[in-house]
Amino acid sequence: MDVGMLWFDGDSSRDVAARIRRAAEFYRNKYGRAPNLCFVHPKTVGNGQGMEVAGMRILTSTSVLKDHFWLGVQEPESEAQSRAAAA
């Protein structure tokens, strides 16, 4: 994923999957395309490493702040290679 949207949701009364779905809905409405990848801080997701929510693969990264979600689209290798070759 080269570009993404950073979303903050500090409502810890909701489960992490609900917060991710809310961010994904905003992303879809804003950019017209559903995200398929989301990075979260390990403390936000707990033991949910490798889970999937709303068609998105959820990965942890200490580069993302707690209660923040970095969503975007990871293109298949063939598409990414085609774009790089065209550039």
Residue, then its C-alpha position, 0 to 999 in steps of 0.5 A: m500500500d503506497v497511499g492510505m487514510l489515517w483514521f482516529d477512533g478513541d471510542s474504546s467502548r466499541d470493539v475494534a472490528a466495529r471501529i474498523r468497519r466505521a473507518a472503512e465506510f468513511y473511506r469508501n464514501k470519500y474515495g469511491r473504493a473499498p479499502n482492503l488493508c488496514f494497519v493498527h497498533p498491536k495494543t489496539v487490536g490485541n490478539g487480532q493479528g491477521m484477522e479480517v474485517a469487512g473484506m480488509r486484511i488487518l495487520t499490526s504495526t508499531s508505526v501506527l499510533k494506538d487507536h488509529f487505523w491506516l486504511g488503503v488499497q493494496e493492489p495485486e503484484s501484477e497491477a503494481q508492476s504494470r504501473a511501475a513499468a509505465a512510469 
